[in-house]
Amino acid sequence: MSCRLFIDSSVLFAAAYSTRGHAHDLIQMGIHGQVTLVISRLVLEETRRNLATSAPEGSPALERLLDHLAVEIVQPSKEEVLAAAEIRHSKTHQSWLRHGLEM
């Protein structure tokens, strides 16, 4: 069983915009079945919208990636989204404190 990774719109955007970098590598791992990539419909909508307004040249690349990528699409509840945001905020804050920074 492969590792399941939830990816957000910043990963999809970066992978569509450039054929280099960690985001593109991660998508390639998903294409080759090394990991299972999990996304939500909201992530897809956000990525398409952001590419259309900020980098329209990346839109065709995103669609090509999605054609080759088997993803698990989830529909998180509002509570799940808020809980994930709290975890991310907490980890970011802990990281800042480890480096002697304050929010």
C-alpha positions as CSV (number, residue, x, y, z in Angstrom):
1,M,0.0,0.0,0.0
2,S,1.4,3.4,-1.0
3,C,1.5,6.5,1.2
4,R,-1.6,8.8,0.9
5,L,-0.8,12.5,0.7
6,F,-3.2,15.3,0.6
7,I,-2.0,18.0,-1.8
8,D,-3.2,21.5,-1.8
9,S,-3.6,24.0,-4.7
10,S,0.0,25.4,-4.2
11,V,1.4,21.9,-5.1
12,L,-0.9,21.6,-8.2
13,F,-0.2,25.1,-9.3
14,A,3.6,24.7,-9.0
15,A,3.6,21.3,-10.8
16,A,1.5,22.8,-13.7
17,Y,3.6,25.9,-13.9
18,S,7.0,24.2,-13.9
19,T,8.4,20.8,-14.9
20,R,11.1,21.2,-12.2
21,G,10.9,21.3,-8.4
22,H,9.5,19.2,-5.6
23,A,5.8,19.8,-6.5
24,H,6.4,18.4,-10.0
25,D,8.4,15.5,-8.5
26,L,5.5,14.7,-6.1
27,I,3.0,14.7,-9.0
28,Q,5.3,12.4,-11.0
29,M,5.4,10.0,-8.0
30,G,1.6,10.0,-8.1
31,I,1.5,9.3,-11.8
32,H,3.9,6.4,-11.3
33,G,1.9,4.9,-8.4
34,Q,4.6,5.5,-5.8
35,V,2.2,7.5,-3.7
36,T,-1.6,8.0,-3.6
37,L,-2.4,11.7,-4.0
38,V,-5.6,13.0,-2.4
39,I,-7.3,16.2,-3.3
40,S,-10.6,17.9,-2.9
41,R,-12.8,19.4,-5.6
42,L,-12.3,22.8,-3.9
43,V,-8.5,22.4,-4.4
44,L,-9.1,21.7,-8.1
45,E,-11.3,24.7,-8.5
46,E,-8.9,26.9,-6.6
47,T,-6.0,25.7,-8.7
48,R,-7.8,26.2,-12.0
49,R,-8.9,29.7,-10.9
50,N,-5.4,30.8,-9.7
51,L,-3.8,29.5,-12.9
52,A,-6.3,31.3,-15.1
53,T,-5.7,34.6,-13.4
54,S,-2.0,34.4,-12.5
55,A,-0.4,32.0,-15.0
56,P,-2.8,31.0,-17.8
57,E,0.0,29.2,-19.7
58,G,0.0,26.6,-16.9
59,S,-3.7,25.7,-17.4
60,P,-3.2,23.2,-20.3
61,A,-0.3,21.6,-18.3
62,L,-2.6,21.1,-15.3
63,E,-5.2,19.4,-17.4
64,R,-2.5,17.1,-19.0
65,L,-1.3,16.2,-15.5
66,L,-4.8,15.4,-14.3
67,D,-5.4,13.2,-17.4
68,H,-2.5,11.0,-16.3
69,L,-2.9,11.2,-12.6
70,A,-5.1,8.9,-10.6
71,V,-6.1,10.9,-7.5
72,E,-8.4,10.2,-4.7
73,I,-11.0,13.0,-4.5
74,V,-12.4,13.7,-1.0
75,Q,-15.1,16.0,0.2
76,P,-13.9,17.2,3.6
77,S,-16.4,18.7,6.0
78,K,-16.0,22.2,7.3
79,E,-14.9,20.8,10.6
80,E,-12.2,18.7,9.0
81,V,-10.9,21.7,7.0
82,L,-10.8,23.9,10.2
83,A,-9.0,21.1,12.1
84,A,-6.4,20.7,9.4
85,A,-5.8,24.5,9.4
86,E,-5.4,24.5,13.2
87,I,-2.8,21.6,12.9
88,R,-0.9,23.5,10.2
89,H,-1.0,26.7,12.2
90,S,0.2,24.9,15.3
91,K,3.1,23.2,13.5
92,T,4.1,26.5,11.9
93,H,4.0,28.3,15.3
94,Q,6.1,25.5,16.9
95,S,8.6,25.7,14.1
96,W,8.9,29.5,14.5
97,L,9.5,29.0,18.3
98,R,12.2,26.4,17.7
99,H,14.0,29.0,15.6
100,G,13.6,31.8,18.1
101,L,10.9,33.7,16.2
102,E,7.5,35.0,17.3
103,M,4.3,35.2,15.3
